[in-house]
Structure formats: C-alpha cells, structure tokens
C-alpha cells in the first residue's frame, strides 16, 4: 500500500503496527477491506 514502509501484525495481541506516511483513513479502509475491524490509532 502506498505510504506504508513497514507493517507488523500480532494476532495473539489483536494488533497491527504500521509505519510510514499512509493516512489513518487509508489504513482503516485497507483493514476493513481485508475483513478486519479497525479500532483506532494509539
């Protein structure tokens, strides 16, 4: 995905860490299109 430099999913913790310049909205769309729930940014 444009703007994502690295991405690390940890299923046991139900988390996804994304580094880069992609907007929160673009990340939300990608997560939801993949069939997962987007719970926000920390």
N, C-alpha and C positions, 0 to 999 in steps of 0.2 A: 504494500500500500504506500502510495506517495506520502512522504513526510515521516515515515516510521523508520528509525535507524535500527532499533533492536526491540524485541518483544519476547517476554518470558511468561509462560503460563504455569501455574502451580495448582493443579486440580485438587489436591488434598486441602489446600487453603482457600480454594474457590477464588483465586486472584489472577490478574493479568497485569503485568508491568510493561508499559510501553514507553520507549524513549524516542524523542525526535520532535519534529515540528508539526505533526498532524494535529488538527483541531479536535477538541473533545467531541464535537458533533460528528466529525468523520469517523472517529473511533467508535462512538456509540452506534452509528449506522452499520459499521463492519461487524461489530459484536452481535448486534441483533439479527443481521442477515445470516450470520453463521448459526443462528438458533439459540443464542445465549441471552441471558438477562444482563443489561448494563445497570449497575447500581450506583454509578457515580465515580468521581475522582477524589482521591485523597491527597 
